[in-house]
Amino acid sequence: MSESLIEVQDNEGIVRLTISRPKALNALNSAVIDALEQVLVELEARADLRAVLITGAGEKSFVAGADIAEMRDKTPQQARDFAAQALRTIKRLETLPVPVVALVNGFCLGGGCELALACDWAVASDNAVFGQPEVLLGVIPGFGGTQRLPRRVGPAMALDLCTTGRKIDAQEALRIGLVNQVMSQDALEEYARTLTKQLGGNGPGAVRSAKQAIHDGMDQDLDSALALETSLFALSFAGEEQREGMSAFVEKRKPEF
């Protein structure tokens, strides 16, 4: 794990990852992507993992994009390999069994926007700027932007952003559904602390099952998705977590998960 590129803070299974390359506005190069993948492989193996928060170092940038200087002289095959590396890493983030939340502080462009799109939801500071400006460089998004963006905001808006390359502010990102909330930078930090407490107090198995039901159900017809929900609901009654949660409610005390 590269602590210099990916900072890891662990609060009883609520893990905060900070992409730390502030002089380059946290741009994604091969080293950053490799370091992030190493961290995610470790997180995948953790049974005690409850949630992941991901952000960028400093207040100027979440991730300003992929590293243009590194990409400029790549051959088509090298570009394909770079995209494959990034897609594999971003997919690991997306498929973690726990909630993954992007804390967007500043620039969230290109590969940064694609990284945020792989998170379950995103919260932005009021100085955040979003966009898929790749066409301005003569290329298209290569880390999933043309596929995850229309699934998040609809094909018309995705086409708008991916073909004009225009940037949007946090309020427009909120309006189109790219982010869930917008707040000041200070409030964003308080949100992260509050969310850590909220998720830490919930049944971890129930949280994982809720994510599974939503993600897996979206790719099924409604009847099949409802059957999945019923199965996961019933399964939750097989362990101590449900018994503790409901007993605590009846006894008017805080559950101990």
Secondary structure in CASP SS format (residue, H / E / C, confidence):
PFRMAT SS
TARGET T0000
AUTHOR 0000-0000-0000
METHOD secondary structure of the structure
MODEL  1
M C 1.00
S C 1.00
E C 1.00
S C 1.00
L C 1.00
I E 1.00
E E 1.00
V E 1.00
Q E 1.00
D E 1.00
N E 1.00
E C 1.00
G C 1.00
I E 1.00
V E 1.00
R E 1.00
L E 1.00
T E 1.00
I E 1.00
S C 1.00
R C 1.00
P H 1.00
K H 1.00
A H 1.00
L C 1.00
N C 1.00
A C 1.00
L E 1.00
N C 1.00
S H 1.00
A H 1.00
V H 1.00
I H 1.00
D H 1.00
A H 1.00
L H 1.00
E H 1.00
Q H 1.00
V H 1.00
L H 1.00
V H 1.00
E H 1.00
L H 1.00
E H 1.00
A C 1.00
R C 1.00
A C 1.00
D C 1.00
L C 1.00
R C 1.00
A E 1.00
V E 1.00
L E 1.00
I E 1.00
T E 1.00
G E 1.00
A C 1.00
G C 1.00
E C 1.00
K C 1.00
S E 1.00
F E 1.00
V E 1.00
A C 1.00
G C 1.00
A E 1.00
D C 1.00
I H 1.00
A H 1.00
E H 1.00
M H 1.00
R C 1.00
D C 1.00
K C 1.00
T C 1.00
P H 1.00
Q H 1.00
Q H 1.00
A H 1.00
R H 1.00
D H 1.00
F H 1.00
A H 1.00
A H 1.00
Q H 1.00
A H 1.00
L H 1.00
R H 1.00
T H 1.00
I H 1.00
K H 1.00
R H 1.00
L H 1.00
E H 1.00
T C 1.00
L C 1.00
P C 1.00
V C 1.00
P C 1.00
V E 1.00
V E 1.00
A E 1.00
L E 1.00
V E 1.00
N C 1.00
G C 1.00
F E 1.00
C E 1.00
L E 1.00
G C 1.00
G H 1.00
G H 1.00
C H 1.00
E H 1.00
L H 1.00
A H 1.00
L H 1.00
A C 1.00
C C 1.00
D C 1.00
W E 1.00
A E 1.00
V E 1.00
A E 1.00
S E 1.00
D C 1.00
N C 1.00
A C 1.00
V E 1.00
F E 1.00
G E 1.00
Q C 1.00
P H 1.00
E H 1.00
V H 1.00
L H 1.00
L H 1.00
G C 1.00
V C 1.00
I C 1.00
P C 1.00
G C 1.00
F C 1.00
G C 1.00
G H 1.00
T H 1.00
Q H 1.00
R H 1.00
L H 1.00
P H 1.00
R H 1.00
R H 1.00
V H 1.00
G C 1.00
P H 1.00
A H 1.00
M H 1.00
A H 1.00
L H 1.00
D H 1.00
L H 1.00
C H 1.00
T H 1.00
T H 1.00
G C 1.00
R C 1.00
K E 1.00
I E 1.00
D E 1.00
A H 1.00
Q H 1.00
E H 1.00
A H 1.00
L H 1.00
R H 1.00
I C 1.00
G C 1.00
L C 1.00
V C 1.00
N C 1.00
Q E 1.00
V E 1.00
M E 1.00
S C 1.00
Q H 1.00
D H 1.00
A H 1.00
L H 1.00
E H 1.00
E H 1.00
Y H 1.00
A H 1.00
R H 1.00
T H 1.00
L H 1.00
T H 1.00
K H 1.00
Q H 1.00
L H 1.00
G H 1.00
G C 1.00
N C 1.00
G C 1.00
P H 1.00
G H 1.00
A H 1.00
V H 1.00
R H 1.00
S H 1.00
A H 1.00
K H 1.00
Q H 1.00
A H 1.00
I H 1.00
H H 1.00
D H 1.00
G H 1.00
M C 1.00
D C 1.00
Q C 1.00
D C 1.00
L H 1.00
D H 1.00
S H 1.00
A H 1.00
L H 1.00
A H 1.00
L H 1.00
E H 1.00
T H 1.00
S H 1.00
L H 1.00
F H 1.00
A H 1.00
L H 1.00
S H 1.00
F H 1.00
A H 1.00
G C 1.00
E H 1.00
E H 1.00
Q H 1.00
R H 1.00
E H 1.00
G H 1.00
M H 1.00
S H 1.00
A H 1.00
F H 1.00
V H 1.00
E C 1.00
K C 1.00
R C 1.00
K C 1.00
P C 1.00
E C 1.00
F C 1.00
END
